[in-house]
Amino acid sequence: MDKYNIPRLSHKEANQKFNANNHNNYKGDRTSHGDGCIKLLMPEHPHSINGYVLEHIVIMENHIGRSLKKGGE
């Protein structure tokens, strides 16, 4: 994250920034995960769970130019 100048946010900061004025059932395209990770709405993504994929997965896939393999293969 430091290499790409992506700011680190605490769980509280992430919730305030990305879920401002939204309820717990917010279904927008970007939201914070229970542990502070950011989820993106990408239902077609092979790693999506309930239509969301963790943002750090998408960032790494974009960086290496391919999809990540499941199970560390």
N, CA, C and O atoms as CSV, one atom per row, in Angstrom:
chain,resi,resn,atom,element,x,y,z
A,1,MET,N,N,0.820,-1.173,0.000
A,1,MET,CA,C,0.000,0.000,0.000
A,1,MET,C,C,0.872,1.247,0.000
A,1,MET,O,O,0.533,2.246,-0.635
A,2,ASP,N,N,1.989,1.191,0.708
A,2,ASP,CA,C,2.884,2.332,0.731
A,2,ASP,C,C,3.452,2.610,-0.654
A,2,ASP,O,O,3.575,3.766,-1.061
A,3,LYS,N,N,3.796,1.548,-1.375
A,3,LYS,CA,C,4.383,1.686,-2.705
A,3,LYS,C,C,3.456,2.445,-3.658
A,3,LYS,O,O,3.925,3.200,-4.509
A,4,TYR,N,N,2.147,2.246,-3.517
A,4,TYR,CA,C,1.175,2.870,-4.412
A,4,TYR,C,C,0.457,4.056,-3.768
A,4,TYR,O,O,-0.557,4.530,-4.280
A,5,ASN,N,N,0.996,4.530,-2.637
A,5,ASN,CA,C,0.440,5.693,-1.933
A,5,ASN,C,C,-1.042,5.522,-1.600
A,5,ASN,O,O,-1.827,6.463,-1.719
A,6,ILE,N,N,-1.413,4.321,-1.187
A,6,ILE,CA,C,-2.774,4.055,-0.749
A,6,ILE,C,C,-2.809,4.267,0.760
A,6,ILE,O,O,-2.087,3.590,1.493
A,7,PRO,N,N,-3.638,5.199,1.238
A,7,PRO,CA,C,-3.652,5.474,2.669
A,7,PRO,C,C,-4.221,4.304,3.472
A,7,PRO,O,O,-5.157,3.632,3.040
A,8,ARG,N,N,-3.643,4.081,4.635
A,8,ARG,CA,C,-4.151,3.052,5.541
A,8,ARG,C,C,-5.190,3.704,6.456
A,8,ARG,O,O,-4.953,4.772,7.022
A,9,LEU,N,N,-6.322,3.057,6.589
A,9,LEU,CA,C,-7.395,3.563,7.432
A,9,LEU,C,C,-7.708,2.553,8.523
A,9,LEU,O,O,-7.656,1.343,8.303
A,10,SER,N,N,-8.032,3.064,9.690
A,10,SER,CA,C,-8.502,2.171,10.743
A,10,SER,C,C,-9.911,1.715,10.369
A,10,SER,O,O,-10.530,2.273,9.462
A,11,HIS,N,N,-10.407,0.712,11.062
A,11,HIS,CA,C,-11.758,0.218,10.795
A,11,HIS,C,C,-12.762,1.357,10.936
A,11,HIS,O,O,-13.647,1.508,10.095
A,12,LYS,N,N,-12.635,2.147,11.973
A,12,LYS,CA,C,-13.556,3.255,12.226
A,12,LYS,C,C,-13.475,4.296,11.109
A,12,LYS,O,O,-14.506,4.775,10.636
A,13,GLU,N,N,-12.269,4.648,10.686
A,13,GLU,CA,C,-12.091,5.624,9.607
A,13,GLU,C,C,-12.681,5.121,8.292
A,13,GLU,O,O,-13.314,5.880,7.558
A,14,ALA,N,N,-12.467,3.826,7.996
A,14,ALA,CA,C,-13.002,3.250,6.766
A,14,ALA,C,C,-14.529,3.291,6.765
A,14,ALA,O,O,-15.146,3.637,5.757
A,15,ASN,N,N,-15.132,2.937,7.894
A,15,ASN,CA,C,-16.591,2.994,7.988
A,15,ASN,C,C,-17.104,4.408,7.808
A,15,ASN,O,O,-18.090,4.626,7.104
A,16,GLN,N,N,-16.449,5.370,8.434
A,16,GLN,CA,C,-16.885,6.759,8.319
A,16,GLN,C,C,-16.733,7.269,6.896
A,16,GLN,O,O,-17.610,7.972,6.394
A,17,LYS,N,N,-15.642,6.927,6.249
A,17,LYS,CA,C,-15.370,7.429,4.904
A,17,LYS,C,C,-16.249,6.788,3.843
A,17,LYS,O,O,-16.812,7.492,3.005
A,18,PHE,N,N,-16.376,5.468,3.863
A,18,PHE,CA,C,-17.041,4.767,2.781
A,18,PHE,C,C,-18.516,4.460,3.037
A,18,PHE,O,O,-19.244,4.146,2.095
A,19,ASN,N,N,-18.969,4.543,4.276
A,19,ASN,CA,C,-20.365,4.232,4.575
A,19,ASN,C,C,-21.112,5.421,5.159
A,19,ASN,O,O,-22.142,5.242,5.809
A,20,ALA,N,N,-20.615,6.618,4.941
A,20,ALA,CA,C,-21.259,7.806,5.483
A,20,ALA,C,C,-22.701,7.891,4.984
A,20,ALA,O,O,-22.978,7.721,3.796
A,21,ASN,N,N,-23.609,8.159,5.922
A,21,ASN,CA,C,-25.033,8.338,5.618
A,21,ASN,C,C,-25.694,7.108,5.009
A,21,ASN,O,O,-26.737,7.235,4.368
A,22,ASN,N,N,-25.128,5.942,5.186
A,22,ASN,CA,C,-25.721,4.709,4.688
A,22,ASN,C,C,-26.068,3.802,5.859
A,22,ASN,O,O,-25.467,3.889,6.930
A,23,HIS,N,N,-27.021,2.952,5.644
A,23,HIS,CA,C,-27.419,2.003,6.669
A,23,HIS,C,C,-26.635,0.708,6.497
A,23,HIS,O,O,-25.911,0.543,5.516
A,24,ASN,N,N,-26.778,-0.206,7.444
A,24,ASN,CA,C,-26.047,-1.463,7.389
A,24,ASN,C,C,-26.367,-2.296,6.155
A,24,ASN,O,O,-25.565,-3.141,5.757
A,25,ASN,N,N,-27.521,-2.072,5.548
A,25,ASN,CA,C,-27.876,-2.841,4.361
A,25,ASN,C,C,-27.477,-2.119,3.075
A,25,ASN,O,O,-28.051,-2.379,2.018
A,26,TYR,N,N,-26.514,-1.228,3.154
A,26,TYR,CA,C,-26.025,-0.479,1.997
A,26,TYR,C,C,-25.576,-1.437,0.901
A,26,TYR,O,O,-24.822,-2.371,1.171
A,27,LYS,N,N,-26.022,-1.221,-0.316
A,27,LYS,CA,C,-25.700,-2.103,-1.434
A,27,LYS,C,C,-24.969,-1.360,-2.550
A,27,LYS,O,O,-25.111,-1.709,-3.722
A,28,GLY,N,N,-24.194,-0.346,-2.197
A,28,GLY,CA,C,-23.456,0.420,-3.190
A,28,GLY,C,C,-22.284,-0.353,-3.752
A,28,GLY,O,O,-22.133,-1.542,-3.474
A,29,ASP,N,N,-21.458,0.305,-4.535
A,29,ASP,CA,C,-20.379,-0.397,-5.202
A,29,ASP,C,C,-19.109,-0.513,-4.374
A,29,ASP,O,O,-18.192,-1.233,-4.770
A,30,ARG,N,N,-19.022,0.172,-3.233
A,30,ARG,CA,C,-17.831,0.096,-2.387
A,30,ARG,C,C,-18.252,0.245,-0.930
A,30,ARG,O,O,-18.966,1.184,-0.577
A,31,THR,N,N,-17.816,-0.669,-0.098
A,31,THR,CA,C,-18.187,-0.640,1.309
A,31,THR,C,C,-17.065,-1.256,2.127
A,31,THR,O,O,-16.191,-1.926,1.577
A,32,SER,N,N,-17.080,-1.038,3.426
A,32,SER,CA,C,-16.035,-1.619,4.262
A,32,SER,C,C,-16.480,-2.965,4.810
A,32,SER,O,O,-17.658,-3.172,5.101
A,33,HIS,N,N,-15.541,-3.862,4.946
A,33,HIS,CA,C,-15.751,-5.198,5.471
A,33,HIS,C,C,-15.704,-5.113,6.990
A,33,HIS,O,O,-15.222,-4.113,7.521
A,34,GLY,N,N,-16.172,-6.091,7.688
A,34,GLY,CA,C,-16.187,-6.085,9.148
A,34,GLY,C,C,-14.825,-5.904,9.779
A,34,GLY,O,O,-14.732,-5.398,10.897
A,35,ASP,N,N,-13.751,-6.308,9.089
A,35,ASP,CA,C,-12.416,-6.171,9.660
A,35,ASP,C,C,-11.675,-4.953,9.122
A,35,ASP,O,O,-10.473,-4.817,9.352
A,36,GLY,N,N,-12.372,-4.060,8.406
A,36,GLY,CA,C,-11.760,-2.847,7.896
A,36,GLY,C,C,-11.334,-2.924,6.449
A,36,GLY,O,O,-10.953,-1.905,5.872
A,37,CYS,N,N,-11.385,-4.105,5.837
A,37,CYS,CA,C,-11.057,-4.223,4.412
A,37,CYS,C,C,-12.179,-3.609,3.585
A,37,CYS,O,O,-13.321,-3.521,4.038
A,38,ILE,N,N,-11.850,-3.190,2.384
A,38,ILE,CA,C,-12.833,-2.600,1.489
A,38,ILE,C,C,-13.308,-3.658,0.500
A,38,ILE,O,O,-12.508,-4.417,-0.046
A,39,LYS,N,N,-14.629,-3.698,0.274
A,39,LYS,CA,C,-15.230,-4.622,-0.675
A,39,LYS,C,C,-15.778,-3.827,-1.848
A,39,LYS,O,O,-16.321,-2.737,-1.669
A,40,LEU,N,N,-15.634,-4.376,-3.054
A,40,LEU,CA,C,-16.160,-3.765,-4.266
A,40,LEU,C,C,-17.273,-4.631,-4.825
A,40,LEU,O,O,-17.169,-5.857,-4.826
A,41,LEU,N,N,-18.334,-3.999,-5.301
A,41,LEU,CA,C,-19.429,-4.738,-5.909
A,41,LEU,C,C,-19.007,-5.160,-7.309
A,41,LEU,O,O,-18.936,-4.335,-8.220
A,42,MET,N,N,-18.730,-6.441,-7.473
A,42,MET,CA,C,-18.294,-7.019,-8.750
A,42,MET,C,C,-18.851,-8.430,-8.836
A,42,MET,O,O,-18.093,-9.393,-8.715
A,43,PRO,N,N,-20.174,-8.580,-9.045
A,43,PRO,CA,C,-20.781,-9.915,-9.002
A,43,PRO,C,C,-20.223,-10.898,-10.023
A,43,PRO,O,O,-20.313,-12.109,-9.817
A,44,GLU,N,N,-19.650,-10.410,-11.117
A,44,GLU,CA,C,-19.118,-11.302,-12.148
A,44,GLU,C,C,-17.705,-11.778,-11.854
A,44,GLU,O,O,-17.197,-12.654,-12.554
A,45,HIS,N,N,-17.058,-11.222,-10.836
A,45,HIS,CA,C,-15.665,-11.558,-10.512
A,45,HIS,C,C,-15.592,-12.982,-9.945
A,45,HIS,O,O,-16.437,-13.352,-9.130
A,46,PRO,N,N,-14.606,-13.790,-10.355
A,46,PRO,CA,C,-14.523,-15.178,-9.877
A,46,PRO,C,C,-14.279,-15.316,-8.376
A,46,PRO,O,O,-14.574,-16.367,-7.806
A,47,HIS,N,N,-13.751,-14.286,-7.725
A,47,HIS,CA,C,-13.504,-14.337,-6.282
A,47,HIS,C,C,-14.602,-13.650,-5.475
A,47,HIS,O,O,-14.449,-13.466,-4.268
A,48,SER,N,N,-15.706,-13.266,-6.119
A,48,SER,CA,C,-16.749,-12.539,-5.393
A,48,SER,C,C,-17.519,-13.472,-4.460
A,48,SER,O,O,-17.731,-14.649,-4.748
A,49,ILE,N,N,-17.921,-12.901,-3.344
A,49,ILE,CA,C,-18.754,-13.586,-2.366
A,49,ILE,C,C,-19.958,-12.680,-2.148
A,49,ILE,O,O,-19.809,-11.531,-1.730
A,50,ASN,N,N,-21.150,-13.197,-2.432
A,50,ASN,CA,C,-22.373,-12.398,-2.377
A,50,ASN,C,C,-22.266,-11.155,-3.248
A,50,ASN,O,O,-22.840,-10.117,-2.923
A,51,GLY,N,N,-21.538,-11.254,-4.346
A,51,GLY,CA,C,-21.414,-10.157,-5.288
A,51,GLY,C,C,-20.272,-9.195,-5.018
A,51,GLY,O,O,-20.014,-8.305,-5.829
A,52,TYR,N,N,-19.584,-9.354,-3.897
A,52,TYR,CA,C,-18.497,-8.444,-3.526
A,52,TYR,C,C,-17.154,-9.165,-3.544
A,52,TYR,O,O,-17.068,-10.352,-3.229
A,53,VAL,N,N,-16.109,-8.430,-3.917
A,53,VAL,CA,C,-14.747,-8.955,-3.898
A,53,VAL,C,C,-13.894,-7.969,-3.102
A,53,VAL,O,O,-14.118,-6.760,-3.159
A,54,LEU,N,N,-12.922,-8.486,-2.365
A,54,LEU,CA,C,-12.054,-7.616,-1.579
A,54,LEU,C,C,-11.184,-6.757,-2.500
A,54,LEU,O,O,-10.603,-7.251,-3.465
A,55,GLU,N,N,-11.109,-5.471,-2.184
A,55,GLU,CA,C,-10.411,-4.519,-3.043
A,55,GLU,C,C,-8.947,-4.879,-3.241
A,55,GLU,O,O,-8.415,-4.688,-4.335
A,56,HIS,N,N,-8.279,-5.399,-2.208
A,56,HIS,CA,C,-6.858,-5.705,-2.359
A,56,HIS,C,C,-6.622,-6.816,-3.381
A,56,HIS,O,O,-5.550,-6.879,-3.983
A,57,ILE,N,N,-7.597,-7.683,-3.582
A,57,ILE,CA,C,-7.481,-8.722,-4.609
A,57,ILE,C,C,-7.503,-8.077,-5.993
A,57,ILE,O,O,-6.688,-8.417,-6.850
A,58,VAL,N,N,-8.428,-7.152,-6.210
A,58,VAL,CA,C,-8.538,-6.469,-7.498
A,58,VAL,C,C,-7.280,-5.646,-7.778
A,58,VAL,O,O,-6.796,-5.628,-8.909
A,59,ILE,N,N,-6.749,-4.968,-6.763
A,59,ILE,CA,C,-5.536,-4.161,-6.935
A,59,ILE,C,C,-4.366,-5.048,-7.365
A,59,ILE,O,O,-3.630,-4.698,-8.287
A,60,MET,N,N,-4.193,-6.192,-6.704
A,60,MET,CA,C,-3.078,-7.076,-7.045
A,60,MET,C,C,-3.256,-7.673,-8.432
A,60,MET,O,O,-2.288,-7.780,-9.184
A,61,GLU,N,N,-4.481,-8.065,-8.784
A,61,GLU,CA,C,-4.721,-8.605,-10.121
A,61,GLU,C,C,-4.390,-7.569,-11.190
A,61,GLU,O,O,-3.802,-7.909,-12.217
A,62,ASN,N,N,-4.758,-6.316,-10.965
A,62,ASN,CA,C,-4.427,-5.252,-11.907
A,62,ASN,C,C,-2.915,-5.048,-11.989
A,62,ASN,O,O,-2.372,-4.789,-13.062
A,63,HIS,N,N,-2.249,-5.165,-10.852
A,63,HIS,CA,C,-0.795,-4.966,-10.802
A,63,HIS,C,C,-0.041,-6.056,-11.577
A,63,HIS,O,O,0.895,-5.758,-12.319
A,64,ILE,N,N,-0.455,-7.324,-11.402
A,64,ILE,CA,C,0.265,-8.423,-12.052
A,64,ILE,C,C,-0.294,-8.753,-13.440
A,64,ILE,O,O,0.310,-9.521,-14.189
A,65,GLY,N,N,-1.454,-8.167,-13.781
A,65,GLY,CA,C,-1.998,-8.340,-15.118
A,65,GLY,C,C,-2.726,-9.644,-15.365
A,65,GLY,O,O,-2.887,-10.049,-16.516
A,66,ARG,N,N,-3.170,-10.313,-14.310
A,66,ARG,CA,C,-3.932,-11.559,-14.468
A,66,ARG,C,C,-4.750,-11.804,-13.221
A,66,ARG,O,O,-4.557,-11.138,-12.204
A,67,SER,N,N,-5.672,-12.765,-13.294
A,67,SER,CA,C,-6.464,-13.142,-12.118
A,67,SER,C,C,-5.595,-13.927,-11.156
A,67,SER,O,O,-4.686,-14.648,-11.568
A,68,LEU,N,N,-5.878,-13.782,-9.880
A,68,LEU,CA,C,-5.181,-14.581,-8.873
A,68,LEU,C,C,-5.748,-15.995,-8.931
A,68,LEU,O,O,-6.934,-16.198,-9.192
A,69,LYS,N,N,-4.881,-16.954,-8.685
A,69,LYS,CA,C,-5.292,-18.352,-8.680
A,69,LYS,C,C,-5.839,-18.694,-7.299
A,69,LYS,O,O,-5.324,-18.219,-6.287
A,70,LYS,N,N,-6.865,-19.505,-7.262
A,70,LYS,CA,C,-7.461,-19.924,-5.994
A,70,LYS,C,C,-6.560,-20.935,-5.302
A,70,LYS,O,O,-5.949,-21.778,-5.958
A,71,GLY,N,N,-6.479,-20.852,-3.987
A,71,GLY,CA,C,-5.726,-21.816,-3.207
A,71,GLY,C,C,-4.220,-21.692,-3.330
A,71,GLY,O,O,-3.508,-22.629,-2.971
A,72,GLY,N,N,-3.708,-20.580,-3.820
A,72,GLY,CA,C,-2.272,-20.368,-3.913
A,72,GLY,C,C,-1.585,-21.209,-4.971
A,72,GLY,O,O,-0.378,-21.438,-4.893
A,73,GLU,N,N,-2.328,-21.667,-5.947
A,73,GLU,CA,C,-1.747,-22.493,-7.016
A,73,GLU,C,C,-0.877,-21.681,-7.945
A,73,GLU,O,O,-0.315,-22.224,-8.896
